[in-house]
Amino acid sequence: MRRKTGAGPAAARAPTPAARRSQPGFEALDDRKQVNVMRVVSEAMGIANPFFRSHDGPASVETRIDGRAAVNFATYDYLGLGQDARVRKAAHDAIDRFGVSAGASRLVAGERPVHGALEAALARHYGTEDAIVFVSGHATNVSTLGTLLTAKDLVLTDSLIHNSILVGAQLSGASRRSFAHNDLDALERLLVENARRYRNILVAVEGLYSMDGDLPDLPRLLELRARFGFWLLVDEAHALGTVGPTGGGLAEQFGADATEVDIWMGTLSKTLGATGGYVAGSAALIDVLKASAPGFVFSVGLPPVLAATALSALEIMEAEPERCQRLQANGARFLERARAAGLDTGESIGGAVVPVLIGDSIKAAKLSERLLARGYNVLPILFPAVPMNAARLRFFITSEHNAAQIDGAVAATRDEIDQLDRDGFGMKLTPEMMALIKDAT
C-alpha cells in the first residue's frame, strides 16, 4: 500500500513555516563581526589581505607568489627535509605500496606497518616506552587532554601556550589557570594553592614558543614536578629538530632525563615535513590514548604516505645533526643582525622562530605587504592571536636560508619600518572609519 503524502507521526510533528523559531544567520556571530571589522579597516587603509597567499611550488625557502619570486620566511620546513630527495622517495614508495589514504580508523582497517615503525622511532628518539601518531597536530592536544582530564582535574598553562592545549583543556571540563609567560614562581604559587584540591594536575608548556621563540626552564619544571607530583606536558611542535645540540629537543638542550616528562607532544608538519601529531610517553599513557582518544579512535588513520615521510625525515634528522647546527647558526645571525639594526626581537633565543615586534596590528600587516613587494615573504601575527599591542612579524629560520637572504630581510625590515614611521602610518580610527566599522558590525 502506498503511504499518503504527509501522513504519519513525523509529518504531524513537523512545524509549519510560521511556527519555526526565527534565528539569525552566521553573519550575526561575533567572529564574523570581527572579520568584517578587520576587512573594513584594511580596505580603508589600503592594505591587502596578508593571509592565504597562494604559493606556486613547494614550501621551500624560495617561493613564487602571484608569479613573483620571494625569499620565504613563513615555512615550517626547518631542516629542509620536506624537499629532501630521500624523503620524497620514501613518500613515493609508500604511495606505490599503500596508496594515498589509510582508508579507515587504524582500529578498524587502517593499520599499516609504517605506522608502528614511525611510533617506535619516535619512542626511541625520546627514550620512552611507546608513542602514538594522530592525523592532526591540533587534534593531538585536543584529544589527549580531553581523554586524560575530567572536571575533577586542573590544567595549568603558560600564558603563551598553543590554542590546541587551550581547546583541549576547555573541552575536557577540567578547571583551568594560566601563569605569566615563563614565570615559574607564579606556577609554584598556583601549585601551592591547588595541590590538594584536584584529583590530577597537568602543567603544559612549549619546548620552543611559537610566537616568541624562547624556551621554558625545564630543570625548574622538573624540580616542581618532583615536589608536587603533577603531569608535565611539553609541546615540541617547534622544538623537534631545532632545539638542542643535535635537534633532540628541550631535554637535550638542558641535559635532562626525557623520561621525567610525562607527555612529549609534537607535530609531524614542521621539521618532519609531513602532517599529523604524536605523543610519546609511558606504555600506560599510550594504551589509554589508543583505546580512548577520540581523535585517534574515531578518525581515519594517518595516511601511510605521511607516516613514511615523517619516518624518513626523522631518520635523516638524527643522522645529520649538521642540519640543526646550520639552522641555529642562521637563527643566531638573524638575531644579531636584527638587534644591531634596532629591531625588537623580544626574548627569542635566535633559533627557528624570531619575532620582530611592531605593536600596531595595522602597521604590522602593512609592513608584511611592503616586504613582499621587496621579495620577502613573512607573515604578521595580529590581534587576537597576540595581545592588542603585541603584533609582530614572525620569521621562521631554516637550515636552508643563506647569509644574503637573512641580511637582506633584516635590512629591508628596518628600511620599511622607518618609512612607515616617516609616513605616520598606524591605526588611526577617523570618524569615517568608525562609521564603516559600525556598519560592518
N, C-alpha and C positions, 0 to 999 in steps of 0.2 A: 504494500500500500504506500502511495506517495504521501509524504508529510506535507501538510498545508503550510504555505509560506507564512512565517511569523508565529507559528504555533509552538507551544511548549513553554516550560518554565523560564528558560533563558530569555526568550522573547518578551515574556511578561515582565521580567525584571529590568530589561534594558531601558534606560532613561530616554525620555523624549528630548529633542534639542533644547526646548525651553527649560527643562529641568536640570540640565547639566550645569555644574559649577563653573562660573567664569574664572579663568586662570590666565595670568599674564604670560606672554611669551618669554623666550630666553633673553630677549633684549632688556628685560627688567632686572636681571641678575646683577649684583654688584660687580662681579668680574667683568661682565660685558660693559658696564658703565666705565670701569677703569680703563679698558681697552680703548673705548671711544675718547676718553679724555686725552690719553697719550697720542692717539691719532690726530685729534684736533690741534693739540699743541704743536706736534711735529710738523703738520702741514702748514700751520700759521707761521712757523719759524723756518720753513724751507728745509726740513731735514728728511732725508729719505729713510725708510724703514731699514735699520741696520741688521735685522734678523731675516732668516730664511733666504740668505744669499745662496744662489744656486751655483755649485761648483761643477765645472765640466772636466772631470778627471778624478783620480784617487785622492785620498786625504793625506797629501804629502806636504812638504814644506814649500813647494812651489805649486801654485794652483792657477786656474783660469776662472774668472767671474765676469759674466757678461762679455766674453770674448777677449778680456784683457788679463795679462799675466800679473800675478801678485805673489809676494812672499807671504806664506801662511803662518800666522801665529795663533791660529784657532783650531789646531788639530791635536787630538789626544795621542797621536801615534808617537809616543815619547822616544822610543828607541828605533824608529824606522822599521819595525818588524812587520807592520801591515803591508809593506811594499817589498819585503824580502822575497827573493825568488824561491827559497826553500819553503817558506810559509805558504806562498801561493801554490807551489806544487803539492804540498800536503792538502790544501783545500781542494784542488782539482782531483787528486786521488780519492779523497773522501766522497766527492760528488759521484765519481765513477763507481765507487763501491756501494755507497749507501743512499745515493740520491740527494735531494735538496732538503727534505724535511724528515724529522723523526717519525712523523705520521700519527703519533698518539702520545699520551702520557707515558712516561717510562714505566710506570706500574703496570700498564695495560699491554702495550706492544711497541713502545718507542725506544726500548733499551738497545744500545749498540755497544760493541766493545770499546770504542773510543771514549765513551762517557766514563767508564770505570778507569781507563788509562789516565784521563785528564784529572780525575779526582784523586787518584793515587799520587800523581805528580805534584799536585797542589799540597796534599798532606805531607809528602816528603819535603817540599820546599819549606813548610812551616814547622816541620818536626812534630806534627800532630798525628793522632791516631787515624783520622779519616777526614774526608771533605765531601761536599755536595755542590753541584753546579745547578744553577737556575737559568731559565731562558731570558731573564731580565735582571739587570743590576738593581734597578729601583725596587722591583718586586722581591729581590733577595732580602733586603732590610725589612720591607713591609711584612713579608711572610714570616721571617724569623722572629721579629718582635711580637707579631700577632700570635704566633704559636707558643712562645715561651712565657708570655706575660698575661696576667689577668688583672681584674680590679683590686686584687689583694696585694699587688706589687707596685713598685716605684721605679721610674726611669729618670736618671739624672743625666742631662746632656750639656755639652759645651754650647754656648750661645750661638756658635757658628756652625753647628752640626748640619749635615746634609738633610734636605727635605725628606728623603726616604726614611730616615730614622724618625723624624717628627711624625710622619704619617703613620708609620708602623706603631709607634708608641700610642698615638691617639686611637687608632683602631683597636688596639689591644684592650683598651679600657683601663689601663694602669694609670696611676697618678703620675704627674709629670712636673719636674722642676728643671730649671736651667741655671747654670752658673756662668759668670762673665768669662769671656774667651781666655782660655789657658790660666784661669785664676784657680789654682788647686787649693789655696787657702779657703776660698769660698766653697769649693766642693767639699772640703773637710768639714766645714761648718754644717753643711746640709746633711752630711753623713752622721754627724754627732746628733743632730736634731731628729733624724728619721730612722736611725739604725734599728730600733726595736718596734717600729710602728707598722712594718710591712713584712709580708712573707719573704719576698725576694727583692733585691735592689739590683738594677742593671745600670752601669755607667757607660756612656757611649762617647767616644772621641774619634777624631780622624787621624790617620797616620801622617798625612800631609793635607793641610786645609786647602780646599779647592778654591776659596775666594781670596785668601791672604797669603798662601804659600809658606806657612810656618808649621812648626811641629809641636806636639804636646810633650810634656816631661814624663816619658814612660817610666823611668825609675821611681819617681814620686808616686805615680799612679799605682805601681805595683806595691809600693810600701803601704799605701792606703788600702789597697785590696787585701793585703795580708792582715791589716788591723781590723778592717770592717767586714770582710768576707763577702763582698758583692761580686757580681758577674761583670767582667770588663770586656766590652766590645770595642775593637779597633777597626775602623773602616779604612782599608788600604786602597781604595779605588785609585787614588793618585800617587800612592807611595810605592806600590809594587814596581820594581824596576827603576825607580828614581831616587829612593832614599837608602842610605847605607853605602858602604864602600863598593859593593858589587850589585846594588839594587835589591838586596834581600828584604828591605823594608825597615820598619821602625825598630823591631827587635835587633836587627843587625846594627843599625845606627847607634844604639845605646849598649850593645853587647849584652842584651838581656836574654833570659831564657824564654823563648817563644811560648813554651807550654804553660807559662804562668798567666798568659792571656786566655780567657775562656773562649772568646769568639773572635776569630780573624775573618773579616769580611773583605771582599774586594770585587772588582769588576773585570770582565774579560775584554772590555771595549777600549781600553786605553793602551797600556804597554803591550798587551797580548793581541791587539789588532783584530779582535772578533766582536762578539756581542754576548752579553749574559753576565751572571754574577756567581759568586761562590762563597761558601762558608767553610772554614777549616777549624777543627777542634777535636774534642773527645769523641770516642765511638758512641757514647751515650747521646751526646748532642746530635750527632748526625743521624742516629737511629730515630730520634724524635722527629727531626725535620723531614726525613724521607717518608715517615709514616703519616705525618700530620700537617706539614706546612702547605697551605692552600696553593701557593704559587708554584709548588712542585707537584703535589698530588693531583691537582685539578687542571694543570696546564700541560700543553704539549711539551715533550722533551726538547732540550736544547738541540737544534739541528746538528747532525753529525759533522757537517762541513765546518761549523763554528767551533765545535769541540776539537776537531783536528787542527784548525787554525791556531787556537789558543794553546794546545799542547805543543805544537811545533815552535811557536813563539817563546813559550816558557823554557823549552829546552835550549834554544839559542841564547836567550837572555842569560841563563845560568852558565852556558859555555863561553860566552863572550862578554865578560864584565867591562871590557873597554867601552862598550856602548854606553853604559851608565856613566862611566868616567867622562866621556865626551859630553854627555848631557850636563853633568854637574859643572864641567868647565865652562860650557856655554852659558849656563844659568848664572855662574859667578861673574862672567864677563858682562852679561846684560845688567846685572845688579850694580856692578862697579861703574859702568858707563852711565847708567840711569841716575845713580846718586851723584856722580860727578856733574851731570847736567842739571842737577837741582830738581829732579823728579821725585815725587813722594812714593816710595815703594813699600811703605808700611813696615810690617815685621817679617817680610819674606826672607827666607834663607838664601835665595838666589838659586833655586833648583828648577824644577819643572814648571812652577807657577810663580809668575812675578806680576803683581798688580801695579798699575800706575794710578794712584788715587787722584780723582778730579773733583769730587764733591757733588757738583751740579749734574743731574741726570741728563738734562737737555744739552749741556756743554759736552758731556761725555759722548753722547750719541753723535753730535756734530763732529767731534774730533775723530771718531771712528770713520765717519764718512769722508773726511778730508784725507785721512791716512790711506784709505782705499784708493782714492784718486791719485795718490803718490806711489801706489803699488805695494801697500802693506795691509794685509787683512788681519785685523784684530777687533774683537767684539767688545762692546761696552756691557757692563753689568750695572743695571739700573734699579731704582726703587720699583717694586718692593722686594726684589731679590736681596738687596742690601739696604741698610738704613737710608733715609731720605738724603742725608748729607754725605753719604759714603760711596757714591757712584765711582766707578773706575773702569779703566781698560784692563783686561786680563790677558797677559801674554803667556801662552803656553810655549815653553822652550823645549826643544828636542835635541837628540844627538846629531841630527842631520842638518841643523842650521849651521851656517858658517859665519865667520867673523864679520864679513862685509854686510851680511844681512842683519846681524844683530846691531852693529854700529849704525847702519843706515836707519833702522827702525827707531832707535833711541834719538838720533839727531832729528828725524822727521817729526817725532812726537814732541820734542822740545820746540821746534820751529812752529808747529801748528798750535800748540798751547799759547805760545807768545802772540801769534797772530790773532787767535780768538780773544785774548785779553786786550789787545790793542783795539779790536773791533767792539769791545764791550759786550761780547756775546754771552748770554746766560739766560736763566729762567726769569723773565720779566712778564708778569701777568698784567697786560694792559686791560682797560675796561672792555675793549672789543674782544679780547681773548677770553675774558671771564664770561662774556655773553655767549661765546661759542661753546665754552665748556658747559655752561648751564643748559644750552640746547642739547648737547650730546648726552647729558645725564637725565 
